[in-house]
Amino acid sequence: MSACNQVFYQPTRKVYDLPIRHQFAYKEHRVAFSKEQNLVAWEITPTTPKVKGTILHFHGNAENMTSHFRYMLPVVRLGYRVVTFDYRGYGFSDGIPSREGLRRDAILMIDFVHEQKAYKDGPLHVIAQSLGGAVAVAGLASRPDHKFSSLILDSTFASYRLMARSVLDRFWITWLFQWPLSFLVTNHANPVDAVTTLKIPTLFVHGDADRIVPLDQGQMLYDALPSKCKHFLRLPGEGHTTIFRSGHPNFRRIVTFLEGNELCQK
């Protein structure tokens, strides 16, 4: 069971890129989760005269923040400060990844953002991609008094067990065993359960040709969110985590949501 749960995490220690190579300054923070172990976070600073707000970014399951931070550069260029971090066992962070460990990492980073006086210069937002969405939802549900004003979930799944079943279904050698094997994956901190406690305005983004996280997973998560301030942006013919790629025609929807939360103003 432990081995099956671990397949969700594919960390590396390799350094793929740095914000400075894209002409953005960044500051490194170390956030302790035990006496001798730390998460490492980057605070990427915009070059605009005014900071519009702070975004806490939760990246996907593979590699580490040194490859994933590039998804956030379009919002940094617009004037948003981005705080991204390595989960335990990823990149520069200590430890070994686990579902409960990553939930605790989410809580730790939520608290970290709340404690920074410098971040009071604008609203707080969360952008979470793929596995990062599951981690962010669990963390926000554990901090019902959080101060984030919006949440964007990009290509996020609803159920760990159903995701495992979907992966097993793709390969002929495991297709026959997808049901029994999927029950070795626990549903602790399941996004579809945690999201039912959230009241935050949320934008869901999902490509209907996503072969990593099927569209119905994102739809299930959307349906479970009780908030009326929600919207599901379906991207026809697109795959996994595409909206933050340079020049995406729907990126303006991200900007509009961050700037106004118009869903709650109607």
Disulfide bonds with the S-S distance in Angstrom:
Cys229-Cys264 2.23
